[in-house]
Amino acid sequence: MAVTVILCLELFTRLLYYTPMAILASIILSALPGLIDIREACYIWKVDKFDFLACIGAFFGVLFVSVETGLLVA
């Protein structure tokens, strides 16, 4: 997997350099619904409220600030 990522970064970065930000944002937003699992969040709420707060804190930290902040909040 690491070799594939390195190859993609080396070979395709130059091709994506001129891609408009709106297109890149739409690609990310189209992948986003598959990453959010509402049923699992409801299950975490039922099992452990503190873990649910960590989950929600990480979600909103990543959504509104950055990945690093979301991980720090979690």
Residue pairs with C-beta under 8 A, 6 or more apart in sequence:
16 24
41 52
41 55
41 56
44 51
44 52
44 55
45 52
54 73
54 74
55 74
57 70
57 73
57 74
58 70
58 71
58 73
58 74
59 70
60 70
60 73
61 69
61 70
61 71
61 72
61 73
61 74
62 69
62 70
62 71
63 70
